[in-house]
Amino acid sequence: MNGLLDLLQNLSEMSWQKLDAEFQKRLEKNKIAAEEQTAKRRKKRQKLKEKKLLAKKMKLEQKKQKEEPSQCQEQQTSSSEEASGAEEEEEEPSVVIMGR
């Protein structure tokens, strides 16, 4: 009877060891799969960041190109405004003096 219990315990231990080994294999597979998935996500995020950065860069370049012609016009406009502003400044004190 004692020998039968020992045999059952040995069988039980062997089956547990076998299950543990299979479990460890599955855990290792899952771990590898999770690491691969994480690497894919990181790569995808990195590509998305690069894409956004490139789009932002392009937008800034387009904005600069649009502003360059308008800056030339603004400089011409501001030069004429300054000239007319100087004339207005000369006129204003005479109006004030006349008001006294």
C-alpha positions in Angstrom: 0.0 0.0 0.0 2.8 2.3 0.9 4.5 1.6 -2.5 1.3 2.5 -4.3 1.2 5.9 -2.6 4.8 6.5 -3.4 4.1 5.6 -7.1 1.1 7.9 -7.2 3.1 10.7 -5.7 6.0 10.2 -8.1 3.5 10.2 -11.0 1.9 13.3 -9.6 5.2 15.1 -9.3 6.3 14.1 -12.8 3.0 15.4 -14.3 3.3 18.6 -12.3 6.9 19.0 -13.5 5.7 18.4 -17.1 2.9 20.9 -16.6 5.3 23.4 -15.1 7.7 22.9 -18.1 4.8 23.5 -20.6 3.6 26.4 -18.6 7.1 27.9 -18.6 7.3 27.4 -22.4 3.9 29.1 -22.9 5.0 32.0 -20.6 8.2 32.4 -22.6 6.3 32.4 -25.9 3.8 35.0 -24.5 6.7 37.1 -23.3 8.4 37.0 -26.7 5.1 37.8 -28.4 4.5 40.7 -26.0 8.0 42.1 -26.6 7.5 41.9 -30.4 4.1 43.7 -30.1 5.7 46.4 -28.0 8.5 46.9 -30.5 5.9 47.2 -33.3 4.0 49.8 -31.4 7.1 51.8 -30.6 8.1 51.7 -34.2 4.7 52.8 -35.3 4.6 55.6 -32.8 8.1 56.7 -33.9 7.0 56.8 -37.6 3.9 58.8 -36.6 6.0 61.3 -34.7 8.4 61.6 -37.7 5.4 62.1 -40.0 3.9 64.8 -37.8 7.2 66.6 -37.5 7.7 66.5 -41.3 4.2 67.8 -41.8 4.8 70.6 -39.3 8.1 71.5 -41.1 6.4 71.6 -44.5 3.7 73.8 -43.1 6.2 76.3 -41.7 8.1 76.3 -45.0 4.8 77.1 -46.9 4.0 79.8 -44.4 7.4 81.3 -44.8 7.1 81.3 -48.6 3.7 82.9 -48.4 5.0 85.6 -46.0 8.0 86.5 -48.1 6.0 88.2 -50.9 3.7 89.8 -48.5 6.6 91.1 -46.4 7.9 93.0 -49.5 4.4 94.6 -49.9 4.3 95.4 -46.2 7.6 97.1 -46.3 6.5 99.2 -49.2 3.2 100.0 -47.4 4.9 100.8 -44.1 7.3 103.1 -45.9 4.4 105.1 -47.5 2.5 105.1 -44.2 5.6 106.4 -42.4 5.9 109.2 -44.9 2.2 110.1 -44.7 2.4 109.7 -40.9 5.2 112.3 -40.8 3.0 114.7 -42.8 0.1 114.2 -40.4 2.4 114.8 -37.4 3.4 118.2 -38.9 -0.3 119.1 -39.5 -1.5 118.2 -36.0 0.5 120.7 -33.9 -0.8 123.6 -36.1 -4.3 122.5 -35.5 -3.7 122.4 -31.8 -2.0 125.8 -31.8 -5.0 127.2 -33.7 -7.3 125.8 -31.0 -5.6 127.8 -28.2 
